[in-house]
């Protein structure tokens, strides 16, 4: 396996210089063996071999059943034209469908028991098993693994990982998809502030994006808030070594939430919340999810205090497979290069998203802050797609800027907005027509050798990603930018639509993409100007894809116009 999703590079950023460095330096490297990471991520150093008696927590992803049936069910419950639309499965229904075979369960349990594994815990769907072993036992169990202790990241985080690949016994290969807790390092944020643009005078101008600016641009009135009478809820998931402060949220709402009803505390924190300094990205997620999706019960999945061998993203997936009642909308500002992930890992995570879609959950992922991306394959440059943004079972959110950065005007492309075409997942049928139109009509297509035109194309939608105000550690911080901001904003707006649907007795929106593409962007502001960044070479000169009428791989179908989007989505 690789250091899957180790970089967490969806954090907001400062300026073009950082992006230039990204493409000129490390992002154009080529990893010839994507299955299991051999090199350390930047900023991490080895402290030597781990103590043989040190305890490890490893997660075993057991082979599932009936995935074709699951895929067809997802299509049926998500397609407005299907008689099963909105008839979502329960967690127990999903478990009955995908539960590993008795042979798989018996074979894996017998293997782990013989190795001395203890305190093994499963999930409702029985397709994950997390066990404790000593380093010595783990190295005997997984041939080739060699555990070292590492330290790195801005918080000097400690982790125990294996720099060497492992092999499963031949008898287990058909029963285990992958083992988590060996290779993927904790993510680090690329969060930065962008320098404030200089403009003479301030009369009639705004000085950065706040909830009132969001609500003005997307036509949300003071009445467009949660009613408090439904079981509606929303969530953001955080995998960085940071957390938010309730006092920051209260201060943020005091400063910026005066003209709409809102909540000033999170309903539930899943995970640990330590004392100490808050993180800007954690603060950003919570503050804008709760101000866009105002007055709606909000959960936060938080991962500080994890054990040194745990992987936060994987822990979140396990929680989704073990909770019967979950929020309807989940926003996640997280991802990594598609090519850095093992095939087994990426396909299995995609299946977990299918399971969520079957249950009627809306998963929103940030599209990334690297434009089209760039890397070198056999000496030739190509664009570099991001995952989970490229999964066909999530709704991916790109980024925009105001045409005039100090006025609430039309939106244009934010040059960092991630987007492109997957090299792993084929294009889903729901988007074939929209993508074909873009590829046949865009006057600014990059060379065809740079992207896989038959792959899953993303993003699906967008929102403002430039120049946000955030309160962190009691300090208002301006000009925070990235798709980490646009994703919770779009998620909060979908939560408001769910509120209206629930009040009418309708099911929640669930997996949105099939309906979104059928309605061809109705209810969204089309973003038609601007291009995002890519490889800095003579052939493309730093330009990736460009936006245009209808769907495009920079801003998707566009940004939300709440009244129109509500009208489009309120009824089945």
Secondary structure, 3 states (H helix, E strand, C coil): CCCCCCCCCCCCCCCHHHHHHHHHCHHHCCCCCCCCCCCCCCCEEEEEECCCCCEEEEEEEECCCCHHHHHHHHHHHHCCCCCCCCCCCCHHHHHHHHCCCHHHHHHHHHHHHHHCCEEEEECCCCCEEEEEEEHHHHHHHCECCCEEEEEECCCCEEEEEECCCCECCHHHCCCEEEEECCCCCCECCCCCECCCCCCCCCCCCCCCECHHHHHHHCCCCCCCCCCCCCCCEEEEECCECCCCCHHHHHHHHHHHCCCCCCCCCCCEEECECCCCCCCHHHHHHHHHHHHHCCCCEEEEECCECCCCCCCHHHHHHHHHCCCCCCCCEEEECCCEEHHHCCHHHHHHHHHHHHHHHHCCCEEEEECCCCCCCCEEECCEEECCCEECCCCCCCEEEEEEEECCCCCCCCEEECCCCCCEEEEEEECCHHHHHHHHHHHHHCCCCCCHHHCCCCEEEECCEEEECCCEEEEECCEEEEEECCHHHHHHHHHHHHHHHHHHHHHCCCCCCCCCHHHHHHCCCCCEECCCCCEEECCCCCCCCCEEEECCCCCECCCECCEECHHHHHHHHCCC
